[in-house]
Amino acid sequence: MIITLIGMPGAGKSSVGKRLARLTGYAFIDTDNLIIHAAGSLLQKIVDEQGDMALIGVEEQSILGLQLKGNSIIATGGSVVYSEKAMQFLKANSVVVYLDVPFETIARRLSNIDTRGVVGLKGKGLRELYRERTGLYTFYADMTVKVGARDKVQDVVTRIWEKVQDKKL
């Protein structure tokens, strides 16, 4: 089984993904790391020097190039939903789980937003970006896991695993 985590930057996809991989014994893939390796550059540098579309393109190619064999947990970048091809690939090969985190929590967690390589921020604020992406995350998700401000990573991992197991039945 392959589980893909989607959601806003700061939603906890990498933290939850690593813990879920440890719990299940599955391989862990962080697509932000794949992008950095493929581009030889930090995400923010790609956005600053080449623009949002360049980062989306590298992200798409990194995902389409995944050799998905065996059980894996994939933590995606928050902008993955801007690539229909990448999302179709992930939906065809995995269970897509949206980590739905309230805006206030995301805003609090993103104290480093100017250095994270967030696609779509130029010309709009974080709240507008959140609204725009929420619709896309919901559209592509096979299931949604609501994450409260006080939820511990382990609690989120447990809810994801229970939902995925229920879906398999």
N, C-alpha and C positions, 0 to 999 in steps of 0.2 A: 504494500500500500504506500502511496505517496500523498503527503499532506502539504498543501501550499498555504502559507499565511500571507494575507494581504491586509493593508490598512495604512493609515496616515503615518508619516514619520513621527516617531515618539510613541507609537502604539504598543511597542514592546515585541515586535515580530521576532527580532533576533534573540532577545532574552528568553522569550517563551519557546521559540524554536529550538534553541540549544537545550533547554530543560526537557522539552518534550522528546527530543532525540535521545537524551540520556535515559529518560524513563523507559522508552520503547526499545532502545538499542538500535534505532534507525540511524542512517547517515544524516548529517546536517549540511545543508547547502545554503550559504548566504549570498544572494545574487549581487549585493553591493560589493562584496569582495571579488566576485567574478568580473564585475565591471571595472573595478580598480586594476585588476590584473590584466584584463584585455586591453584597456586604454592606456595602462602605464601611468595613470594620473588619478588624483583624488576627484571625487564626484564634483565638489565645488569648483575645482579648477576647470573641469570640462564645461560646466555651466557658464562660468565666467569667460572662458576663452572661445568656446565654440557654440554656446547657446543650449537652450533646453532640448531642442530636437536632436542634437548630437548625443546627449545623454540618453534620451529615449531610444535612439537608434542602437547605441552600444548595449543598452539594457536588453532590447529586443533580441539582438544577435546572441547575446550571452545566454538568454533563456532558450532560444530556439536551438542552440548548440548543446544543450544539456543532454547527456547520455543517461537517461533515467532507467536504471536497472536496480531492482530490489527496493527495499523499503527506505524511504527518505522523507525528511522534513525540509521544506524549502521556505526560507524567509526572503521575501521579495523586497525590492525598494518600493517606496510609496507611490512612485510614478508608473509602476508597471501597468496600471489600468489605462494608461494613455496609448498602449499598443494593443490593438485588437488581435494581431497575430500572436503576440506573446500570451495573451489571456486565453485565446482559443487553444493554444498548445497546452497551457497549464490545465485548463478545464478538461481537455481530452485525456490527460495523463495523470490527473490527481484530483483529490478532494480539495476544493478551494474554500478556505475558512477566513472570513472577514473578522478581524479584531476591531470591534466597534467601541471606540473610546470617546467619551464626551469631549467636546471642544475645549472646555476649561482645563481639563487634564492635559490634553495635547499642548495647549498654549503654555502651560506651566513647565512641561517637560522639554520644550524646545527653546531653552535659553540660548542655545548655540545655532539657531536657525540660519544665520548668515554664513555659516561654515559647513553646513550639512549637505549642500548640493540638492536643494529642494527645487524641483521643476515646477514652474508655473507661478512663482512668487512675484516676478517682475510685473508691475502693473496691477497687482491685486494684493490684498492683505491675506493673512493666514485664515481669517474667518471665511472669506469668500472661497479660498482654495479648499477649505474643509467642506463647505457646502457642495462645491462642484464635484469633489472626489467621492463624497459619501454616496451620491447616486451611482457612480461607477462601481464602487466597491460592492454595493448592494446588488447591482445588476449582475456582476460576475460571480458572486459568492454562491457556493453550494449550501453553505450554512454560515450563520452569524453567531459570534460569541460576544455578548456584551461584557465590557470590562469596566468595572467601577474604579473610581479614584483610589479606593483603599484596598482593592484586590491585590493579593500577593501573586507572584508569578506562578507558584505551585497551584494555586486555586484555578487560575486560568488554564493551565496545562491539564488539570484534572477535568475541567468542563469540556475542553476540546476533545480529549480522549474519550470521554463518555459519549459525547455527541457523535463522534466518528464511529464508535462501536455500535451505537444505536442505529446509525444509517446503514451499516453493513448487514444488520439482521433482516 
